[in-house]
Amino acid sequence: MTPTQKPNDHLVLAILTTLCCCMPLGIVSIIRSTQVNSYWAAEKYDEAMQASADAKKWALIGMGAMVIGILCYLLFFGGLVALGVGLSEMDF
Amino acid sequence: MRRGVAAAIAIVAAVGIVLIYRHFDPTFSHFAPKCPFHLLTGYDCPSCGIQRAMYAALNGDLKRAFWLNPFVALVMPYFLLIVLTTFAKGKHIENLRSIVQHRYAVYGYIALFFIWWVVRNTTWWQGVLSQYL
């Protein structure tokens, strides 16, 4: 069976990932993304689908890592601020 | 439907980013996310400076915005071309896509990315920068 439509190469997501400070995973994603077109042109449909799925996977993992990192950071500083406010309002 | 949702998320995110970076200077805010690479190594990553650049650009200082991260400033038009050729349709768009999204163009982007990463951490670049910032 040959698929009729070229799988999405997710290039926009991949490049956005490299620009959002999660570079290593973004680079993996970009490289898998460019392979989608090459494999499709060579009629290697299964490989093209696999490359597409990988490109999406690594871009989303990269972005997820960034979001989790930012949340941890905010939680940490939010905690420190709360602690500071709490301590400063205590009467020693 | 899914594209509509994606577009809505993109618009909300863009408006949010503009509102936040119009009013908060990330240089002095403890709540601005810090680059993990910079925190761990002390060196700049290829994207370091984009929050400060957005603050500068949204407050009218375009020169400072450019020099805080010239790589991202120069790559932004290329990224927008990729977005355009991914989502728009038409014969001219097809031609443009075959150039913009050609794998050699993308490999060029990756190469520039790593060259910029090294160059921006040299003392030579710090010297160049000190004339502009």
Backbone of each chain as ProteinMPNN parsed JSONL, in Angstrom:
{"seq_chain_A": "MTPTQKPNDHLVLAILTTLCCCMPLGIVSIIRSTQVNSYWAAEKYDEAMQASADAKKWALIGMGAMVIGILCYLLFFGGLVALGVGLSEMDF", "coords_chain_A": {"N_chain_A": [[0.847, -1.209, 0.0], [0.634, 2.182, -0.909], [0.941, 5.299, 0.583], [-1.092, 8.208, -0.025], [-0.691, 10.835, 0.571], [1.885, 13.101, 1.364], [3.595, 12.844, 4.465], [3.37, 15.218, 7.177], [6.082, 17.448, 7.661], [6.741, 18.925, 9.884], [8.456, 21.126, 10.104], [8.278, 23.791, 10.941], [7.647, 23.625, 13.685], [9.991, 22.335, 14.484], [12.085, 24.203, 13.981], [11.235, 26.293, 15.563], [11.613, 25.098, 18.011], [14.437, 25.001, 18.165], [14.919, 27.693, 18.441], [13.888, 28.3, 20.876], [15.512, 27.855, 23.076], [15.831, 25.113, 23.563], [17.818, 23.612, 22.334], [19.356, 21.158, 21.527], [17.499, 19.028, 21.183], [15.858, 20.222, 19.324], [17.528, 20.389, 17.084], [17.864, 17.671, 16.443], [15.215, 17.201, 15.749], [14.926, 18.907, 13.493], [16.656, 17.683, 11.664], [15.512, 15.136, 11.312], [13.166, 16.076, 10.246], [13.927, 17.152, 7.724], [14.511, 14.815, 6.481], [12.09, 13.688, 5.879], [11.084, 14.691, 3.416], [13.135, 13.815, 1.673], [13.048, 10.983, 1.89], [10.436, 10.604, 1.043], [10.555, 11.475, -1.595], [12.204, 9.497, -2.575], [10.528, 7.416, -2.592], [10.372, 5.929, -0.317], [8.194, 5.168, 1.717], [7.487, 4.247, 4.31], [9.74, 4.916, 5.831], [9.62, 7.671, 5.531], [7.254, 8.287, 6.926], [8.035, 7.493, 9.459], [10.154, 9.267, 9.937], [8.75, 11.656, 9.981], [7.094, 11.276, 12.235], [9.08, 11.129, 14.194], [10.266, 13.678, 13.995], [8.197, 15.296, 14.939], [7.915, 14.236, 17.496], [10.427, 14.806, 18.817], [10.487, 17.594, 18.68], [8.266, 18.284, 20.23], [8.972, 17.129, 22.684], [11.207, 18.687, 23.269], [10.029, 21.258, 23.522], [8.296, 20.74, 25.618], [10.118, 20.168, 27.645], [11.217, 22.689, 27.962], [8.997, 24.184, 28.87], [8.403, 22.837, 31.268], [10.794, 23.319, 32.614], [10.677, 26.138, 32.896], [8.407, 26.349, 34.505], [9.283, 25.001, 36.836], [11.297, 26.757, 37.575], [9.843, 29.136, 38.082], [8.267, 28.218, 40.173], [10.212, 27.703, 42.092], [11.333, 30.312, 42.544], [9.015, 31.646, 43.197], [8.395, 30.3, 45.526], [10.576, 31.084, 47.116], [10.058, 33.843, 47.288], [7.606, 33.806, 48.648], [8.453, 32.667, 51.016], [10.213, 34.657, 51.876], [8.468, 36.848, 52.231], [6.835, 35.743, 54.184], [8.698, 35.391, 56.31], [9.485, 38.041, 56.76], [7.264, 39.152, 57.82], [7.074, 38.113, 60.256], [7.29, 38.511, 63.798], [10.161, 38.873, 65.535]], "CA_chain_A": [[0.0, 0.0, 0.0], [1.39, 3.435, -0.896], [0.135, 6.42, 1.064], [-1.313, 9.181, -1.095], [-0.309, 12.188, 0.951], [3.165, 13.187, 2.059], [3.397, 13.195, 5.875], [3.797, 16.551, 7.621], [7.487, 17.365, 8.108], [6.856, 19.619, 11.176], [9.666, 21.965, 10.094], [8.033, 25.009, 11.731], [7.817, 23.231, 15.088], [11.386, 21.975, 14.735], [12.903, 25.409, 14.043], [10.796, 27.007, 16.763], [12.259, 24.445, 19.161], [15.841, 25.428, 18.277], [14.977, 29.103, 18.834], [13.309, 28.458, 22.208], [16.413, 27.413, 24.14], [15.904, 23.66, 23.806], [18.478, 23.42, 21.044], [19.793, 19.828, 21.06], [16.35, 18.272, 20.689], [15.385, 20.916, 18.116], [18.393, 20.012, 15.959], [17.44, 16.309, 16.073], [13.92, 17.335, 15.085], [15.111, 19.496, 12.168], [17.284, 16.712, 10.769], [14.474, 14.147, 10.962], [12.186, 16.782, 9.422], [14.384, 17.249, 6.327], [14.528, 13.468, 5.896], [10.75, 13.328, 5.409], [11.006, 14.968, 1.973], [14.076, 12.972, 0.944], [12.501, 9.619, 1.844], [9.21, 10.607, 0.235], [10.961, 11.576, -2.997], [12.806, 8.218, -2.938], [9.433, 6.44, -2.478], [10.483, 5.124, 0.915], [7.082, 5.766, 2.441], [7.524, 3.921, 5.741], [10.797, 5.73, 6.436], [9.123, 9.056, 5.56], [6.296, 8.382, 8.037], [8.803, 7.371, 10.7], [10.894, 10.523, 10.119], [7.753, 12.665, 10.351], [6.695, 11.045, 13.625], [10.235, 11.472, 15.031], [10.43, 15.136, 13.987], [7.177, 15.835, 15.826], [8.184, 13.772, 18.852], [11.542, 15.516, 19.444], [10.126, 19.01, 18.838], [7.348, 18.417, 21.361], [9.727, 16.848, 23.918], [12.026, 19.87, 23.515], [9.188, 22.336, 24.036], [7.8, 20.311, 26.923], [11.211, 20.327, 28.601], [11.356, 24.113, 28.245], [7.856, 24.622, 29.684], [8.578, 22.282, 32.612], [11.9, 24.056, 33.216], [10.205, 27.466, 33.299], [7.487, 26.181, 35.642], [10.099, 24.696, 38.019], [11.994, 27.992, 37.928], [8.869, 30.055, 38.69], [7.87, 27.627, 41.442], [11.34, 27.888, 42.996], [11.419, 31.707, 42.958], [7.759, 31.957, 43.875], [8.555, 29.757, 46.871], [11.505, 31.951, 47.85], [9.369, 35.105, 47.577], [6.617, 33.519, 49.696], [9.231, 32.466, 52.24], [10.723, 35.964, 52.289], [7.35, 37.634, 52.744], [6.429, 35.109, 55.437], [9.683, 35.675, 57.355], [9.557, 39.461, 57.079], [6.086, 39.551, 58.579], [7.129, 37.537, 61.601], [7.921, 39.34, 64.83], [11.136, 38.103, 66.318]], "C_chain_A": [[0.879, 1.255, 0.0], [0.483, 4.558, -0.43], [0.015, 7.48, -0.032], [-0.809, 10.564, -0.734], [0.987, 12.193, 1.75], [2.936, 13.553, 3.518], [3.954, 14.577, 6.18], [5.248, 16.49, 8.107], [7.746, 18.156, 9.406], [8.071, 20.537, 11.254], [9.488, 23.221, 10.956], [8.247, 24.732, 13.216], [9.29, 23.013, 15.412], [12.243, 23.223, 14.894], [12.532, 26.24, 15.262], [11.464, 26.415, 18.005], [13.719, 24.869, 19.297], [15.927, 26.863, 18.767], [14.492, 29.31, 20.259], [14.198, 27.878, 23.287], [16.288, 25.933, 24.477], [16.599, 23.086, 22.577], [18.768, 21.979, 20.651], [18.636, 19.023, 20.475], [15.802, 18.896, 19.417], [16.206, 20.533, 16.9], [18.054, 18.59, 15.487], [16.154, 16.379, 15.257], [14.067, 17.892, 13.67], [15.67, 18.457, 11.197], [16.288, 15.633, 10.358], [13.448, 14.781, 10.016], [12.621, 16.868, 7.955], [14.396, 15.87, 5.656], [13.164, 13.046, 5.365], [10.662, 13.507, 3.891], [11.903, 14.046, 1.166], [13.519, 11.551, 0.785], [11.272, 9.563, 0.953], [9.564, 10.633, -1.24], [11.544, 10.246, -3.478], [11.797, 7.075, -2.833], [9.615, 5.476, -1.309], [9.441, 5.64, 1.896], [7.128, 5.485, 3.936], [8.554, 4.772, 6.471], [10.34, 7.178, 6.566], [8.162, 9.255, 6.734], [7.03, 8.363, 9.373], [9.548, 8.671, 11.001], [9.943, 11.626, 10.57], [7.371, 12.524, 11.818], [7.828, 11.45, 14.576], [10.414, 12.981, 15.136], [9.459, 15.752, 14.978], [7.508, 15.499, 17.272], [9.275, 14.632, 19.512], [11.245, 16.993, 19.628], [9.248, 19.179, 20.076], [8.054, 18.119, 22.686], [10.569, 18.074, 24.285], [11.212, 20.998, 24.117], [8.661, 21.999, 25.423], [8.858, 20.517, 27.991], [11.357, 21.795, 28.98], [10.24, 24.58, 29.189], [8.008, 24.121, 31.121], [9.698, 23.021, 33.35], [11.453, 25.414, 33.727], [9.287, 27.362, 34.516], [8.265, 25.895, 36.929], [10.765, 25.964, 38.533], [11.048, 28.946, 38.661], [8.445, 29.552, 40.064], [8.936, 27.888, 42.5], [11.39, 29.326, 43.501], [10.156, 32.164, 43.656], [7.831, 31.499, 45.322], [9.451, 30.642, 47.714], [10.832, 33.259, 48.249], [8.378, 34.896, 48.718], [7.314, 33.374, 51.045], [9.704, 33.811, 52.796], [9.63, 36.81, 52.908], [6.92, 37.091, 54.104], [7.365, 35.476, 56.574], [9.647, 37.141, 57.77], [8.348, 39.913, 57.891], [6.058, 38.968, 59.986], [7.749, 38.536, 62.575], [8.893, 38.494, 65.625], [11.377, 38.784, 67.649]], "O_chain_A": [[1.779, 1.373, 0.832], [-0.606, 4.755, -0.97], [0.912, 7.63, -0.863], [-0.529, 11.378, -1.614], [1.169, 11.407, 2.68], [2.167, 14.471, 3.804], [4.887, 15.046, 5.527], [5.611, 15.596, 8.871], [8.838, 18.075, 9.968], [8.652, 20.715, 12.324], [10.427, 23.662, 11.618], [8.927, 25.484, 13.915], [9.781, 23.438, 16.457], [13.042, 23.31, 15.827], [13.399, 26.82, 15.917], [11.831, 27.14, 18.931], [14.199, 25.075, 20.411], [16.893, 27.229, 19.436], [14.667, 30.398, 20.807], [13.695, 27.446, 24.324], [16.617, 25.54, 25.596], [16.073, 22.217, 21.882], [18.453, 21.595, 19.525], [18.765, 18.414, 19.413], [15.332, 18.186, 18.528], [15.663, 20.368, 15.808], [17.968, 18.334, 14.286], [16.013, 15.721, 14.227], [13.413, 17.411, 12.746], [15.22, 18.358, 10.055], [16.226, 15.257, 9.187], [12.929, 14.127, 9.112], [11.806, 16.686, 7.051], [14.305, 15.762, 4.434], [13.07, 12.164, 4.511], [10.228, 12.607, 3.172], [11.507, 13.548, 0.112], [13.519, 10.992, -0.312], [11.079, 8.606, 0.203], [8.968, 9.918, -2.045], [11.402, 9.896, -4.649], [12.161, 5.906, -2.967], [9.088, 4.363, -1.309], [9.743, 6.436, 2.784], [6.844, 6.369, 4.745], [8.304, 5.282, 7.563], [10.622, 7.841, 7.564], [8.238, 10.256, 7.447], [6.698, 9.11, 10.293], [9.584, 9.13, 12.143], [10.284, 12.433, 11.435], [7.325, 13.508, 12.556], [7.581, 12.039, 15.628], [10.68, 13.51, 16.216], [9.832, 16.622, 15.764], [7.403, 16.344, 18.161], [9.088, 15.129, 20.622], [11.685, 17.596, 20.607], [9.453, 20.095, 20.872], [7.778, 18.767, 23.695], [10.643, 18.459, 25.452], [11.627, 21.625, 25.092], [8.589, 22.863, 26.296], [8.563, 20.975, 29.096], [11.587, 22.127, 30.143], [10.495, 25.275, 30.172], [7.777, 24.865, 32.074], [9.584, 23.314, 34.54], [11.794, 25.809, 34.842], [9.369, 28.172, 35.44], [7.963, 26.458, 37.981], [10.803, 26.226, 39.735], [11.388, 29.493, 39.71], [8.283, 30.333, 41.001], [8.631, 28.242, 43.639], [11.477, 29.566, 44.705], [10.205, 32.967, 44.588], [7.392, 32.203, 46.232], [9.148, 30.927, 48.873], [10.991, 33.737, 49.372], [8.311, 35.703, 49.644], [6.847, 33.876, 52.067], [9.616, 34.077, 53.995], [9.817, 37.413, 53.965], [6.674, 37.846, 55.045], [6.919, 35.829, 57.666], [9.76, 37.467, 58.952], [8.4, 40.938, 58.57], [5.176, 39.264, 60.792], [8.631, 39.312, 62.204], [8.512, 37.534, 66.296], [12.165, 38.296, 68.458]]}, "seq_chain_B": "MRRGVAAAIAIVAAVGIVLIYRHFDPTFSHFAPKCPFHLLTGYDCPSCGIQRAMYAALNGDLKRAFWLNPFVALVMPYFLLIVLTTFAKGKHIENLRSIVQHRYAVYGYIALFFIWWVVRNTTWWQGVLSQYL", "coords_chain_B": {"N_chain_B": [[-10.226, 22.48, 11.648], [-8.415, 21.648, 13.712], [-6.315, 23.197, 12.84], [-7.409, 25.691, 13.196], [-7.556, 25.835, 15.983], [-4.818, 25.699, 16.583], [-3.966, 28.087, 15.375], [-5.367, 29.923, 16.936], [-4.168, 29.509, 19.451], [-1.582, 30.347, 18.812], [-2.01, 33.08, 18.279], [-3.006, 34.066, 20.734], [-0.759, 33.508, 22.339], [1.143, 35.179, 21.106], [0.055, 37.765, 21.538], [0.073, 37.77, 24.33], [2.848, 37.582, 24.833], [3.733, 40.007, 23.729], [2.403, 41.864, 25.403], [3.528, 41.203, 27.906], [6.357, 41.582, 27.518], [6.417, 44.2, 26.801], [6.147, 45.598, 29.102], [7.697, 44.509, 31.184], [11.016, 44.488, 32.142], [13.23, 42.059, 31.337], [15.839, 41.952, 32.226], [15.981, 42.822, 34.823], [14.097, 41.428, 36.2], [13.317, 38.882, 38.444], [11.579, 36.954, 37.776], [11.638, 36.433, 35.111], [12.214, 33.83, 32.809], [15.256, 32.008, 32.996], [18.071, 31.166, 30.924], [18.872, 27.782, 30.837], [21.311, 26.717, 29.936], [23.024, 28.914, 30.077], [22.936, 29.436, 32.827], [24.17, 27.134, 33.828], [26.714, 26.971, 32.584], [27.734, 29.515, 32.169], [28.275, 30.467, 29.699], [26.877, 31.958, 26.66], [23.905, 30.794, 25.058], [22.728, 30.043, 21.665], [20.3, 31.397, 21.506], [20.227, 33.167, 23.563], [19.39, 36.295, 24.949], [17.105, 36.977, 23.599], [14.815, 37.62, 25.071], [15.491, 40.06, 26.326], [15.905, 41.442, 23.982], [13.335, 41.523, 22.907], [12.072, 43.122, 24.789], [13.498, 45.506, 24.379], [12.898, 46.046, 21.666], [10.101, 46.335, 21.72], [9.929, 48.599, 23.133], [10.895, 50.531, 21.531], [13.655, 50.654, 21.024], [15.294, 49.752, 18.585], [17.86, 49.342, 17.591], [19.39, 48.421, 19.773], [17.899, 46.115, 20.241], [18.482, 44.615, 17.94], [21.287, 44.138, 18.2], [21.449, 42.695, 20.553], [20.806, 40.082, 19.917], [21.788, 39.302, 17.039], [21.691, 37.066, 15.379], [19.153, 35.773, 15.755], [17.581, 37.934, 14.992], [18.243, 38.14, 12.279], [17.513, 35.648, 11.325], [14.851, 35.516, 11.739], [13.166, 36.563, 9.55], [13.568, 34.439, 7.737], [12.486, 32.304, 9.158], [9.827, 33.166, 9.238], [9.229, 33.008, 6.523], [9.285, 30.235, 6.215], [7.113, 29.524, 7.81], [5.09, 30.802, 6.317], [5.287, 29.429, 3.801], [4.572, 26.952, 4.648], [1.944, 27.05, 5.507], [0.426, 28.573, 3.666], [-1.173, 28.43, 0.403], [-0.747, 27.798, -3.166], [0.605, 28.511, -6.484], [2.919, 30.116, -6.721], [3.713, 30.035, -4.094], [4.375, 27.349, -3.847], [6.702, 27.239, -5.462], [8.345, 28.954, -4.007], [8.488, 27.526, -1.643], [9.982, 25.292, -2.389], [12.48, 26.354, -2.539], [12.959, 27.731, -0.06], [12.469, 25.727, 1.842], [14.226, 23.83, 1.1], [16.537, 21.148, 1.642], [19.225, 21.873, 1.808], [19.124, 24.579, 2.403], [18.043, 24.426, 4.943], [20.042, 22.947, 6.229], [22.009, 24.863, 6.068], [20.992, 26.733, 7.84], [21.26, 25.271, 10.228], [24.067, 25.04, 10.331], [24.845, 27.766, 10.55], [23.711, 28.301, 13.003], [25.331, 26.821, 14.8], [27.831, 27.97, 14.287], [27.359, 30.604, 15.065], [26.871, 30.149, 17.757], [29.428, 29.493, 18.746], [30.923, 31.783, 17.962], [29.71, 33.949, 19.3], [30.541, 33.637, 21.874], [33.18, 34.311, 21.953], [35.977, 36.397, 22.905], [36.488, 38.305, 21.05], [33.993, 38.832, 19.837], [32.63, 39.839, 22.054], [34.011, 42.197, 22.306], [33.347, 43.534, 19.899], [30.651, 43.839, 20.391], [30.614, 45.579, 22.544], [30.849, 48.067, 21.45], [28.358, 48.664, 20.594], [26.348, 48.177, 22.466]], "CA_chain_B": [[-10.563, 22.638, 13.067], [-7.169, 21.617, 14.488], [-5.518, 24.354, 12.443], [-8.023, 26.85, 13.837], [-7.124, 25.828, 17.379], [-3.395, 26.044, 16.596], [-3.846, 29.508, 15.058], [-5.858, 30.669, 18.102], [-3.128, 29.435, 20.478], [-0.46, 31.176, 18.37], [-2.369, 34.497, 18.415], [-3.052, 34.38, 22.172], [0.62, 33.515, 22.827], [1.827, 36.36, 20.572], [-0.455, 38.939, 22.256], [0.573, 37.675, 25.69], [4.275, 37.897, 24.843], [3.876, 41.447, 23.491], [1.983, 42.588, 26.61], [4.489, 40.975, 28.991], [7.682, 42.162, 27.281], [6.288, 45.651, 26.679], [6.123, 46.238, 30.419], [8.655, 43.986, 32.158], [12.385, 44.353, 31.663], [13.71, 40.765, 31.83], [17.159, 42.079, 32.844], [15.881, 43.093, 36.255], [13.023, 40.66, 36.812], [13.689, 37.518, 38.844], [10.595, 35.998, 37.288], [11.894, 36.105, 33.712], [12.896, 32.544, 32.729], [16.678, 32.109, 32.656], [18.553, 30.095, 30.051], [19.551, 26.755, 31.629], [22.699, 26.576, 29.479], [23.777, 30.044, 30.616], [23.039, 29.246, 34.277], [25.08, 26.033, 34.156], [28.068, 27.096, 32.049], [28.186, 30.892, 32.096], [28.343, 30.889, 28.292], [25.586, 32.241, 26.047], [23.407, 29.858, 24.048], [22.425, 30.816, 20.454], [19.083, 32.202, 21.639], [20.313, 34.082, 24.699], [19.231, 37.703, 24.602], [15.873, 37.312, 22.877], [13.839, 38.29, 25.944], [15.907, 41.463, 26.44], [15.713, 42.054, 22.67], [11.909, 41.816, 22.74], [11.777, 44.289, 25.623], [14.06, 46.683, 23.713], [12.168, 46.314, 20.42], [8.741, 46.789, 22.019], [10.013, 49.938, 23.706], [11.385, 51.465, 20.527], [15.102, 50.681, 20.823], [15.515, 48.676, 17.612], [19.291, 49.089, 17.445], [19.771, 47.55, 20.878], [17.223, 44.831, 20.033], [19.23, 43.871, 16.927], [22.615, 43.717, 18.656], [21.356, 41.718, 21.638], [20.905, 38.777, 19.278], [21.692, 39.511, 15.593], [21.352, 35.802, 14.713], [17.704, 35.606, 15.735], [17.013, 39.03, 14.199], [18.436, 37.851, 10.855], [16.877, 34.379, 10.985], [13.404, 35.664, 11.873], [12.497, 36.583, 8.246], [13.622, 33.09, 7.167], [11.499, 31.502, 9.877], [8.486, 33.59, 8.802], [9.046, 32.442, 5.18], [8.952, 28.819, 6.379], [5.722, 29.479, 8.279], [4.249, 31.17, 5.174], [5.246, 28.379, 2.78], [3.971, 25.744, 5.206], [0.498, 27.143, 5.698], [-0.274, 29.18, 2.537], [-1.222, 27.574, -0.784], [-0.672, 28.528, -4.429], [1.709, 28.084, -7.344], [4.127, 30.855, -6.333], [4.106, 29.523, -2.778], [5.054, 26.068, -4.096], [8.067, 27.53, -5.926], [9.079, 29.532, -2.879], [8.726, 26.465, -0.662], [11.046, 24.387, -2.834], [13.764, 27.007, -2.233], [13.09, 28.036, 1.368], [12.485, 24.512, 2.658], [15.185, 22.876, 0.555], [17.3, 20.684, 2.803], [20.483, 22.604, 1.935], [18.813, 25.825, 3.121], [17.855, 24.072, 6.351], [21.372, 22.612, 6.748], [22.681, 26.153, 6.229], [20.497, 27.289, 9.109], [21.882, 24.525, 11.34], [25.487, 25.402, 10.37], [24.907, 29.132, 11.092], [23.328, 28.169, 14.403], [26.489, 26.389, 15.589], [28.894, 28.973, 14.136], [26.964, 31.72, 15.925], [27.013, 29.703, 19.142], [30.842, 29.626, 19.093], [31.413, 33.151, 17.763], [29.193, 34.912, 20.275], [31.22, 33.45, 23.157], [34.586, 34.709, 21.87], [36.234, 37.746, 23.416], [36.398, 39.206, 19.894], [32.608, 39.256, 19.68], [32.299, 40.699, 23.182], [34.578, 43.498, 21.984], [32.505, 44.143, 18.874], [29.385, 44.164, 21.006], [30.726, 46.687, 23.496], [30.694, 49.331, 20.737], [26.951, 48.899, 20.215], [25.382, 48.053, 23.555]], "C_chain_B": [[-9.283, 22.668, 13.909], [-6.294, 22.804, 14.135], [-6.05, 25.619, 13.064], [-7.566, 26.972, 15.283], [-5.659, 26.262, 17.476], [-3.198, 27.534, 16.343], [-4.278, 30.351, 16.256], [-4.801, 30.685, 19.2], [-1.966, 30.361, 20.117], [-0.767, 32.657, 18.593], [-2.383, 34.909, 19.888], [-1.634, 34.48, 22.737], [1.335, 34.785, 22.381], [1.39, 37.614, 21.327], [0.077, 38.96, 23.688], [2.026, 38.088, 25.784], [4.492, 39.399, 24.655], [3.537, 42.226, 24.757], [3.017, 42.448, 27.722], [5.782, 41.742, 28.741], [7.632, 43.656, 26.978], [6.537, 46.289, 28.047], [7.163, 45.74, 31.41], [10.025, 43.846, 31.538], [12.977, 43.063, 32.221], [15.087, 40.851, 32.487], [17.05, 42.182, 34.362], [14.794, 42.287, 36.942], [13.501, 39.258, 37.169], [12.742, 36.498, 38.241], [10.784, 35.676, 35.808], [12.648, 34.782, 33.656], [14.36, 32.734, 32.329], [17.067, 30.926, 31.777], [19.298, 29.047, 30.879], [21.023, 26.585, 31.235], [23.567, 27.682, 30.072], [23.987, 29.892, 32.126], [24.113, 28.215, 34.618], [26.513, 26.324, 33.754], [28.614, 28.515, 32.097], [28.332, 31.391, 30.671], [26.935, 31.162, 27.763], [25.189, 31.13, 25.081], [23.009, 30.682, 22.813], [21.203, 31.727, 20.583], [19.152, 33.2, 22.776], [20.178, 35.527, 24.226], [17.894, 38.013, 23.947], [14.825, 37.954, 23.774], [14.182, 39.769, 26.084], [15.683, 42.184, 25.109], [14.245, 42.404, 22.442], [11.525, 43.041, 23.557], [12.275, 45.563, 24.934], [13.24, 47.048, 22.478], [10.784, 46.889, 20.714], [8.743, 48.155, 22.692], [10.785, 50.889, 22.801], [12.882, 51.477, 20.289], [15.513, 49.543, 19.877], [16.988, 48.329, 17.466], [19.78, 48.128, 18.529], [19.165, 46.16, 20.69], [17.995, 43.986, 19.028], [20.52, 43.312, 17.502], [22.577, 42.746, 19.824], [21.376, 40.292, 21.099], [20.722, 38.9, 17.769], [21.284, 38.233, 14.851], [19.842, 35.631, 14.62], [17.045, 36.699, 14.897], [17.11, 38.724, 12.705], [17.685, 36.594, 10.407], [15.346, 34.489, 11.021], [12.675, 35.747, 10.518], [12.469, 35.204, 7.58], [12.586, 32.186, 7.831], [10.084, 31.859, 9.426], [8.188, 33.065, 7.395], [8.668, 30.963, 5.266], [7.511, 28.664, 6.856], [4.781, 29.752, 7.107], [4.126, 30.012, 4.187], [4.701, 27.064, 3.321], [2.449, 25.841, 5.198], [-0.25, 27.764, 4.518], [-0.26, 28.213, 1.353], [-1.128, 28.424, -2.044], [0.58, 28.164, -5.189], [3.009, 28.786, -6.948], [4.653, 30.354, -4.991], [4.856, 28.205, -2.934], [6.507, 26.295, -4.506], [8.935, 28.029, -4.78], [9.446, 28.448, -1.875], [9.904, 25.589, -1.071], [12.428, 25.008, -2.625], [13.961, 27.116, -0.722], [13.222, 26.769, 2.2], [13.376, 23.435, 2.058], [16.126, 22.429, 1.671], [18.644, 21.388, 2.929], [20.271, 23.937, 2.652], [18.707, 25.534, 4.615], [19.191, 23.695, 6.98], [22.185, 23.896, 6.966], [22.283, 26.81, 7.541], [21.176, 26.607, 10.291], [23.354, 24.922, 11.482], [25.662, 26.78, 11.008], [24.668, 29.128, 12.593], [24.547, 27.828, 15.255], [27.646, 27.38, 15.482], [28.617, 30.151, 15.074], [27.172, 31.377, 17.4], [28.463, 29.878, 19.606], [31.262, 31.098, 19.064], [30.952, 34.085, 18.874], [29.876, 34.772, 21.639], [32.704, 33.781, 23.106], [34.763, 36.112, 22.428], [36.151, 38.755, 22.277], [34.973, 39.734, 19.749], [32.176, 40.169, 20.838], [32.816, 42.112, 22.931], [33.753, 44.25, 20.962], [31.218, 44.67, 19.519], [29.454, 45.404, 21.873], [30.617, 48.036, 22.786], [29.225, 49.687, 20.533], [25.986, 48.868, 21.381], [25.72, 48.955, 24.734]], "O_chain_B": [[-9.079, 23.58, 14.711], [-5.612, 23.362, 14.996], [-5.289, 26.517, 13.422], [-7.233, 28.059, 15.755], [-5.295, 27.076, 18.325], [-2.379, 28.179, 16.997], [-3.65, 31.363, 16.567], [-4.552, 31.723, 19.814], [-1.428, 31.065, 20.971], [0.098, 33.409, 19.041], [-1.848, 35.955, 20.254], [-1.324, 35.391, 23.505], [2.049, 35.406, 23.168], [2.224, 38.432, 21.714], [0.477, 40.005, 24.201], [2.412, 38.839, 26.679], [5.327, 39.999, 25.332], [4.271, 43.133, 25.149], [3.351, 43.42, 28.399], [6.262, 42.463, 29.616], [8.671, 44.312, 26.905], [7.075, 47.393, 28.134], [7.49, 46.44, 32.369], [10.188, 43.167, 30.524], [13.207, 42.958, 33.426], [15.478, 39.944, 33.221], [17.913, 41.694, 35.093], [14.582, 42.441, 38.145], [14.022, 38.533, 36.321], [13.057, 35.309, 38.195], [10.161, 34.746, 35.297], [13.629, 34.612, 34.38], [14.668, 33.522, 31.436], [16.487, 29.844, 31.864], [20.265, 29.387, 31.56], [21.875, 26.341, 32.089], [24.691, 27.438, 30.511], [25.067, 30.177, 32.643], [24.872, 28.391, 35.571], [27.441, 25.975, 34.483], [29.829, 28.708, 32.068], [28.494, 32.59, 30.444], [25.942, 30.685, 28.311], [26.035, 30.588, 24.37], [22.954, 31.909, 22.901], [21.083, 32.713, 19.857], [18.235, 34.004, 22.946], [20.779, 35.925, 23.228], [17.566, 39.183, 23.751], [14.02, 38.755, 23.298], [13.309, 40.631, 25.981], [15.323, 43.361, 25.081], [13.932, 43.444, 21.861], [10.761, 43.891, 23.101], [11.573, 46.574, 24.904], [12.921, 48.217, 22.264], [10.341, 47.82, 20.041], [7.7, 48.797, 22.813], [11.271, 51.928, 23.249], [13.356, 52.23, 19.438], [16.013, 48.508, 20.317], [17.338, 47.17, 17.244], [20.484, 47.158, 18.249], [19.822, 45.15, 20.942], [18.154, 42.782, 19.224], [20.818, 42.132, 17.315], [23.557, 42.043, 20.073], [21.903, 39.39, 21.75], [19.634, 38.636, 17.258], [20.613, 38.3, 13.821], [19.307, 35.375, 13.541], [16.077, 36.443, 14.18], [16.181, 39.009, 11.948], [17.271, 36.489, 9.252], [14.638, 33.678, 10.423], [11.661, 35.071, 10.34], [11.483, 34.837, 6.941], [11.9, 31.41, 7.166], [9.242, 30.979, 9.251], [7.047, 32.717, 7.09], [7.838, 30.485, 4.494], [6.777, 27.798, 6.38], [3.798, 29.036, 6.914], [3.023, 29.647, 3.78], [4.398, 26.155, 2.548], [1.751, 24.865, 4.923], [-1.447, 27.519, 4.367], [0.557, 27.294, 1.302], [-1.395, 29.625, -2.008], [1.51, 27.583, -4.631], [4.061, 28.156, -6.848], [5.861, 30.26, -4.772], [5.849, 27.963, -2.247], [7.422, 25.653, -3.99], [10.077, 27.606, -4.598], [10.547, 28.435, -1.326], [10.717, 25.19, -0.239], [13.428, 24.294, -2.543], [14.968, 26.67, -0.172], [13.995, 26.732, 3.157], [13.302, 22.27, 2.448], [16.477, 23.221, 2.545], [19.169, 21.501, 4.037], [21.13, 24.378, 3.416], [19.211, 26.291, 5.445], [19.464, 24.065, 8.122], [22.95, 24.0, 7.924], [23.116, 27.366, 8.256], [21.613, 27.266, 11.235], [23.843, 25.12, 12.594], [26.504, 26.962, 11.888], [25.323, 29.844, 13.35], [24.782, 28.447, 16.292], [28.362, 27.61, 16.457], [29.507, 30.629, 15.778], [27.597, 32.222, 18.188], [28.71, 30.35, 20.715], [31.873, 31.6, 20.008], [31.724, 34.923, 19.338], [29.8, 35.681, 22.466], [33.421, 33.567, 24.083], [33.831, 36.916, 22.429], [35.792, 39.913, 22.49], [34.764, 40.932, 19.562], [31.452, 41.143, 20.633], [32.167, 43.096, 23.286], [33.485, 45.441, 21.118], [30.765, 45.779, 19.236], [28.504, 46.185, 21.946], [30.326, 49.045, 23.428], [28.88, 50.851, 20.326], [24.912, 49.466, 21.308], [24.998, 48.963, 25.731]]}, "name": "protein", "num_of_chains": 2, "seq": "MTPTQKPNDHLVLAILTTLCCCMPLGIVSIIRSTQVNSYWAAEKYDEAMQASADAKKWALIGMGAMVIGILCYLLFFGGLVALGVGLSEMDFMRRGVAAAIAIVAAVGIVLIYRHFDPTFSHFAPKCPFHLLTGYDCPSCGIQRAMYAALNGDLKRAFWLNPFVALVMPYFLLIVLTTFAKGKHIENLRSIVQHRYAVYGYIALFFIWWVVRNTTWWQGVLSQYL"}
